Amino acid sequence: MNELMKIFGQASGTQAFDQIRISIASPERIRSWSYGEIKKPETINYRT
C-alpha cells in the first residue's frame, strides 16, 4: 500500500460510502463505447 501511495500520492476529496452496485452492461451500451473499424479481420483470432 505504501508503494501505491508513493506512485499516486495522497488521496484528495475522498468520499465515504456503504455500498456499491455492479451490473452487466447491455450490448447497446458496449457498442456505444466502441469506435474504429476492423480493416484486417484475420488478426482478430491470433494466438499468443
Distance bins in CASP14 RR format, pairs under 12 A and 6 or more apart:
PFRMAT RR
TARGET T0000
AUTHOR 0000-0000-0000
RMODE 2
METHOD distances of the structure
MODEL  1
1 7 0 0 0 0 0 1 0 0 0 0 0
1 8 0 0 0 0 0 1 0 0 0 0 0
1 9 0 0 0 0 0 1 0 0 0 0 0
1 11 0 0 0 0 0 1 0 0 0 0 0
2 8 0 0 0 0 0 1 0 0 0 0 0
2 9 0 0 0 0 0 1 0 0 0 0 0
2 10 0 0 0 0 0 1 0 0 0 0 0
3 9 0 0 0 0 0 1 0 0 0 0 0
4 10 0 0 0 0 0 1 0 0 0 0 0
4 11 0 0 0 0 0 1 0 0 0 0 0
5 11 0 0 0 0 1 0 0 0 0 0 0
23 29 0 0 0 0 0 1 0 0 0 0 0
24 30 0 0 0 0 1 0 0 0 0 0 0
25 31 0 0 0 0 1 0 0 0 0 0 0
25 32 0 0 0 0 1 0 0 0 0 0 0
25 33 0 0 0 0 1 0 0 0 0 0 0
25 34 0 0 0 0 0 1 0 0 0 0 0
26 32 0 0 0 0 1 0 0 0 0 0 0
26 33 0 0 0 0 0 1 0 0 0 0 0
27 33 0 0 0 0 0 1 0 0 0 0 0
27 34 0 0 0 0 0 1 0 0 0 0 0
28 34 0 0 0 0 0 1 0 0 0 0 0
38 44 1 0 0 1 0 0 0 0 0 0 0
38 45 0 0 0 0 0 1 0 0 0 0 0
40 46 0 0 0 0 0 1 0 0 0 0 0
END
